[in-house]
Amino acid sequence: MDAGVTSTGVADSFIKASHLTRTRRAHQITAASLFILQQRAYSKYKEALDNGVEPLGFKDWEKKMSTEHPQFLYWCRVLELELCVLQLVHSLREANFKHYIESLGQLAPWMFSLDHINYARWLSVHVRDMCTLSSKHPKVFQQFSEGAFVVHKSPRAFSSIALDHAHEQANALVKGDGGAVGLTESPGALLRWMVAGPELARMTQEFEESISSVTKEDTRHHEQVPGVQVLFKKDVASLVSSFEEVGNPFEEDSKDLFALDSKDIVENAVIQTVKNVITIGQEQYNTFVEERFEKRTKEVTSVISKNKLPLFKSPLEQKSDKKKVQVAALKNDCALFSRLYIACQSREGNLQEFFKHENHPWPPSLAQASRLREGQKSDLVKCMEKTATPTAESPEVDVAILDGAVVVQMASPGAARTFQDYADNVFMPYIMKQLQPVKRVDIIWDVYRQDSLKAATREKRGSGTRRRVTSSSQIPKNWS
């Protein structure tokens, strides 16, 4: 949308692929833009090398960057998946049966890893059927290899379409503008429409072709004209420019993975998904083929386990209900006391001795439901006031230690619009003022350790969205 390639409503339709042609064109523009950005990043890498240093080949450079930088790897995955989809379209348009099978075989692991169960199951069956076609039905395989697995509706190049696509177009012609609404209520009208509809559609199509200005000798694709090509090139250039405004993702040198527009940093679990998504899908696909087709130990319709891999917009984990945890603990206590009572009926038991020991994996006086009991910081202040001697004068010191988070909370941005403005006009002036009476100022920031006593408190509060902040990033409105 920022590149001016499409509007908001049309961009939303791309997600559902409600308009096939527009969605395919959006993928073509995105794939071309990502390829250009990747090549530009590689060119900058070679230019930055010292004289005499031999640059890595493109594939070696791509492998090295993918291993070290999650942002680079993610956009390589995006480009790879889009090219895989476009290769499938290319195989249909060119009526290339071998290329068609290879493209489906590359897409199948993605269906498994991303939990598209229905596509994963029946796409695997379809690929298996097509691969065994040469041995089971050689004549059909011969026809398919010659391009008979698609429909050639025109002599134009790159214009073959899949069978289901041709059926949809034929149904649209038969239905016409009014469609089949109301015909199902009248059996006679429905029967007449079923008989006459296809013939009327054929006659109409032949008449339109007879008066069409396009001659049959013109075998060019309908997009193989200068106007369409210029518009496509313009859209690609606009999208590349929009990418470079927010930062070329293939030039990112950090260890973070973040959204380009909002700079929100994702969790490490999402990075692991990006790294392992192809491996996980390929292993599941190979296991499915082995168990269902080769060894036949399972039915084709057997359950396929979902991976539920963390993604950019994965739902938050549901916290356990406090009441349910308490009820579960009480049930465990009842079961324990029941066993203890039965044991005391047949043998002598000292209940006083038994209750001297804890019957929980954690002391109830310090923890509740495996979580450390919380306190109030103000209670500690009251205790410290009794041991401290109040003084009216500030002591002379050489070093001042400031809490960075508190300083940021106190020093509101005011008229600052970016973080660079805030640092130059608000934060640094305050620090320089604190430096006047001392020789040195140290600023400390929070460090989130996994084994900290505050880990349980942070887990209870939940983790907010981490955001990549640069000097040109806009100051958030809800600063406090």
Secondary structure by P-SEA (a helix, b strand, c coil): cccccccaaaaaaaaacccaaaaaaaaaaaaaaaaaaaaaaaaaaaaacccccccccaaaaaaaaaaccaaaaaaaaaaaaaaaaaaaaaaaaaccaaaaaaaaaaaaaaaaaacaaaaaaaaaaaaaaaaacccccaaaaaaaaaccccccccccccccccaaaaaaaaaaaaacccccccccccaaaaaaaaaaaaaaaaaaaaaaaaaccccccccccccccaaaaaaaaaaaaaaaaaaaaacccccccccbbbbccccccccaaaaaaaacaaaaaaaaaaaaaaacccccccccccbbbbcccccccccccccccaaaaaaaaaaaaaaaaaaaaaaaacccccccccccccccccccccccccccbbbbaaaaaaaaaaabbbbcccccccbbbbcaaaaaaaccccccccaaaaaaccaaaaaaaaaccccbbbbbbbbbbccccaaaaaaaaccccccccccccccccccc
